[in-house]
Amino acid sequence: MSSAPVATPQPPSRLVHQWTVAGLVASSARFIPIPFVDDLVREQCYRFVVSRTLAIQPDAGSMDDWKLYYTTGGGCISGCVAKLLRAPLKLLLFPIRKIVTVLTSVRGVPLEIMRTVLLGRTLHRLIVDRDRPPTAAEAAQMRRAFEEAFARMDFRVVRATMIDALRSVSGWKSAAIQMAKRIARTDQIDDEAIRTEPSVEDGATRVQNVLERPETLELFAAFDRRFDETLRLETES
């Protein structure tokens, strides 16, 4: 497999907006006091991001082809087994984890938005001019490269700017939580499940303005370079 392209056309603004809405909903899942729902909502949001992105390049493959890119864990069997083995411990630690998650929301909310948007943006880069689906191994390599590159980034400046932008939007969090609960009750996200509320739309627009600032675009370019290099090392190993 060839390495990811260094420079590609920018994604359509409407697509970025959809990624941002999904990021707001994914970030709000941390406030739902039910075990495992936060993981479920995040994965559904990632699925939505990938489905909308793949729609612009049908030759790049189906949702099944990219499953190991947007899901967490390993393959179907190994991933399910691992989740089952971790379930009792997660239930036991859930009250503590939830308290920590809520207390760290000032940091966690913008990071989850960034993760969701970058997941879509990176996929957009990967599929431009792509004329075949990835193998399962390739999709898994892309996700590992994404997580490693993301972990090595310093998002402090854009994180603070994003928090300031959201502070001026009344009610976005409660509306996003309601959307997250609706998503948690569905098998997969469709337009009805992610029907947005006005405050979430407002929040997404303000966050998107932050994402389009020159300093944020420079940060995205740095992430692209880090992802490309990490993916290159993945494919050569």
C-alpha atoms as one frame of an Amber mdcrd trajectory, in Angstrom:
protein
   0.000   0.000   0.000   1.319   3.439  -0.849   1.633   6.013   1.896  -1.061
   8.631   2.394  -0.834  11.751   0.246   0.824  14.749   1.841  -1.501  17.353
   0.365  -5.045  16.937  -0.870  -7.995  19.242  -1.606  -9.725  20.620   1.454
 -12.985  18.851   2.405 -16.304  20.573   1.652 -17.479  22.937   4.370 -20.753
  21.017   4.802 -18.815  17.808   5.435 -16.642  19.517   8.051 -19.820  20.788
   9.704 -21.202  17.239   9.903 -17.952  16.033  11.460 -18.139  18.863  13.983
 -21.735  18.075  14.960 -20.722  14.428  15.436 -17.798  15.601  17.574 -20.064
  17.654  19.824 -22.371  14.678  20.320 -19.473  12.283  20.920 -17.991  14.660
  23.503 -21.318  14.950  25.354 -21.544  11.170  25.892 -19.219  11.520  28.893
 -22.089  13.144  30.812 -24.496  10.188  30.430 -24.441   8.240  33.746 -24.957
   4.782  32.213 -22.140   2.225  31.804 -20.874   1.607  28.270 -23.187   4.197
  26.685 -20.346   6.690  26.215 -18.295   4.159  24.237 -21.338   3.203  22.164
 -22.194   6.804  21.303 -18.622   7.666  20.347 -18.363   4.677  18.039 -21.702
   5.542  16.440 -20.492   9.090  15.872 -17.276   7.822  14.273 -19.388   5.578
  12.055 -21.470   8.582  10.987 -18.316  10.555  10.168 -16.954   7.732   8.032
 -20.265   7.113   6.238 -20.616  10.769   5.276 -17.005  10.957   4.134 -17.145
   7.779   2.044 -20.254   9.097   0.299 -18.090  11.526  -1.690 -15.820   8.762
  -3.052 -17.784   5.527  -3.688 -14.765   3.713  -5.167 -12.940   3.976  -1.819
 -14.960   1.112  -0.342 -17.888   0.370   1.946 -18.411   0.827   5.656 -17.442
  -2.815   6.214 -14.151  -2.223   4.391 -13.309   0.649   6.764 -14.691  -0.917
   9.954 -11.285  -1.320  11.607 -10.617   2.362  10.960 -13.633   3.719  12.790
 -14.177   1.091  15.506 -12.148   0.652  18.659 -10.283  -2.531  19.496  -9.176
  -5.319  17.180 -11.039  -7.477  14.727 -14.584  -8.731  15.194 -13.775 -11.811
  17.284 -10.733 -10.534  19.154 -12.330  -7.131  19.729 -15.554  -8.612  21.089
 -13.671 -11.029  23.354 -11.493  -8.221  24.694 -14.555  -6.089  25.437 -16.242
  -8.966  27.253 -13.145  -9.575  29.370 -12.922  -5.885  30.277 -16.634  -5.494
  31.002 -16.619  -6.575  34.699 -13.692  -4.270  35.491 -15.302  -1.370  33.634
 -18.529  -1.873  35.575 -16.639  -1.958  38.863 -14.691   1.202  38.087 -17.554
   2.993  36.331 -18.486   5.399  39.199 -14.868   6.503  39.583 -14.273   6.740
  35.833 -17.432   8.781  35.348 -16.491  11.271  38.078 -13.013  11.702  36.605
 -14.448  12.027  33.095 -16.854  14.783  34.126 -14.215  16.620  36.157 -11.829
  16.603  33.201 -14.475  17.674  30.698 -12.838  21.077  30.122  -9.965  19.184
  28.529 -11.877  16.143  27.279 -14.708  17.829  25.376 -12.536  19.795  22.904
 -10.161  16.840  22.503 -13.045  14.539  21.573 -14.300  17.094  19.065 -10.800
  17.309  17.573 -10.473  13.528  17.456 -13.793  13.145  15.632 -13.068  15.899
  13.122  -9.545  14.631  12.455 -10.858  11.097  11.976 -13.034  12.419   9.151
 -10.389  14.758   7.774  -7.761  12.027   7.681 -10.152   9.653   5.937 -10.897
  12.360   3.390  -7.170  12.632   2.680  -6.849   8.860   2.390  -9.674   8.353
  -0.084  -9.060  11.227  -2.482  -8.128   9.562  -5.787  -8.342   6.134  -4.142
  -9.819   3.569  -6.525 -10.029   0.497  -4.291 -11.156  -0.444  -0.787  -8.531
  -1.042   1.915  -7.775  -4.499   3.198  -8.625  -5.170   6.841  -4.933  -4.942
   7.685  -4.604  -1.581   5.943  -7.644  -0.129   7.734  -6.248  -1.285  11.083
  -2.847   0.228  10.269  -4.502   3.543   9.457  -6.319   3.627  12.796  -3.164
   2.742  14.737  -1.263   5.469  12.902  -4.087   7.902  13.640  -4.104   7.164
  17.377  -0.328   7.413  17.668  -0.198  10.697  15.758  -3.096  12.112  17.781
  -1.441  11.187  21.095   1.719  13.067  20.131  -0.023  16.362  19.261  -0.232
  19.430  21.481  -3.769  20.807  21.163  -3.658  23.204  24.135  -4.077  26.457
  22.194  -6.911  25.302  19.939  -8.505  23.539  22.907  -8.703  26.789  24.870
 -10.062  28.667  21.843 -12.712  26.016  21.294 -13.850  26.160  24.925 -14.182
  29.951  24.675 -16.275  29.557  21.519 -18.629  27.064  23.166 -19.056  29.137
  26.337 -21.076  31.648  24.332 -23.562  28.995  23.148 -26.406  28.452  25.595
 -27.813  24.939  25.951 -25.571  23.131  23.465 -24.455  20.545  26.028 -27.916
  19.471  27.166 -29.136  19.337  23.552 -26.091  17.261  22.522 -26.706  14.882
  25.434 -30.269  14.344  24.236 -28.932  13.600  20.774 -26.410  11.166  22.275
 -29.169   9.342  24.147 -31.190   9.092  20.945 -28.147   7.712  19.110 -27.538
   5.158  21.876 -30.975   3.658  21.192 -30.302   3.074  17.472 -28.349   0.342
  15.698 -26.737   2.841  13.364 -26.843   6.557  12.809 -28.986   8.009  10.053
 -30.193  11.529   9.333 -33.072  11.125  11.777 -30.894   9.884  14.625 -28.475
  12.791  14.320 -31.180  15.401  13.702 -29.605  18.494  15.178 -30.996  21.007
  17.628 -30.481  24.750  16.991 -28.040  25.123  19.896 -25.929  22.211  18.632
 -25.932  23.721  15.141 -24.827  27.048  16.642 -22.098  25.335  18.655 -20.884
  23.419  15.604 -20.745  26.616  13.533 -18.680  28.391  16.177 -16.325  25.432
  16.551 -15.985  25.199  12.776 -14.908  28.844  12.739 -12.121  27.876  15.141
 -11.154  24.938  12.929 -10.809  27.255   9.922  -8.392  29.664  11.594  -4.849
  29.751  10.138  -3.262  28.520  13.362  -5.620  25.537  13.480  -4.951  24.701
   9.831  -1.224  24.772  10.606  -1.856  22.332  13.445  -3.829  20.095  11.084
  -0.932  20.166   8.612   1.453  19.114  11.387  -0.899  16.266  12.270  -1.030
  15.208   8.608   2.767  15.002   8.454   2.925  13.030  11.687   0.199  10.662
  10.523   1.872  10.131   7.138   5.203   9.299   8.748   3.622   6.982  11.312
   1.626   5.203   8.620   4.756   4.803   6.508   6.523   3.125   9.415   3.468
   0.925  10.005   3.411  -0.300   6.411   7.164  -0.933   6.334   7.244  -2.939
   9.565
